[in-house]
Amino acid sequence: MNQKKMLPDSTAVLVLGILSIVLTCFFAGLPLGIIGLVLSMKGRKMYEENPDLYEGYQNLNAGFIMSIIGIALGSTYLLKTIF
């Protein structure tokens, strides 16, 4: 049987996405969200090339979405603080 490999950094992207939302009020949401977004792009590209070889796309996709939310919240909080 063909063993599927876990997508690299899928768990890290999920954790970074969660932390980017939770730590928004400490100005850590924006950088954590950006790091999560960059890491998820690499994994998404790998999965799109060979979806039969990898598992863990759900974690990667959830982390991607939460990273976008964390970037939006972090940007909003930063702009609110500046103005």
Secondary structure, 3 states (H helix, E strand, C coil): CCCCEECCCHHHHHHHHHHHHHCHHHCCHHHHHHHHHHHHHHHHHHHHHCCCCEECHHHHHHHHHHHHHHHHHHHHHHHHHHC
